[in-house]
Amino acid sequence: RRKPRGGSRKPSPADGVWDLDKLAKFNGAVNPLCLGVCGKIVDCSSSENIKYNEGAYGTLWAGNDATYSLATLSLEKKDVNKFDFKLSDLTAEQHKALAGWYKHFTTKYNVVGTLKEWEGFDFSSVFEEAKSQTPFGAAKTEDTPLAMGGEGGTFYAMGDRVEIHSCEGERQGLNGLKGVLLKYNPEQKGFEIKLDATNKVEIIGPAQLKRDGE
């Protein structure tokens, strides 16, 4: 694992205003690992889940703006550093997910600046909804499976490495297979898992998942 080398770190902007070029230098390779969400820059260097060039999070979000990716629960490169959308384009569930992610990042990690590319964009509705959210878009009074599943109420998020177990009948062949969690499918009430072995996507219920390695 490549660790940041403190002696080579570049200073943060004196006025606290970043742009994408500046942010790109803070991907955890040498400088601290930062990302953008809803116009804020957060220092995620202490995260165990977001590491330079590791996994979906580190590969896509480190040194980039993740706002649209978080709202749409997308792990596609085209949805990183995406600024040509309006909050009104989002569904209610996407808006709620973004509010949850915003609260997660800005409460767990230090906010170190703002992103110039979002100047003039009104995130006030996200900030307001975030007040009633817990991380990953789950409302305090709801048991939404957007990011929670399993018998013990395990929290999952897109990009998590998972292993399938306890499938029965025709799906027994999936047991033991591992993959990456893409998103929650509300219509089928399961998580979309991209399997390592086949590169195919399977819908798996929360009770049939566990974290890879557990």
Helices and strands as residue ranges (DSSP letters): G 6-8, E 17-18, H 20-24, E 34-37, E 40-43, H 55-60, H 67-72, G 77-79, G 87-89, H 92-108, E 110-115, G 116-118, H 124-130, E 133-134, G 135-137, E 138-139, E 148-149, E 154-155, E 161-164, G 169-174, E 178-185, E 190-195, E 201-204, G 206-208, E 209-211
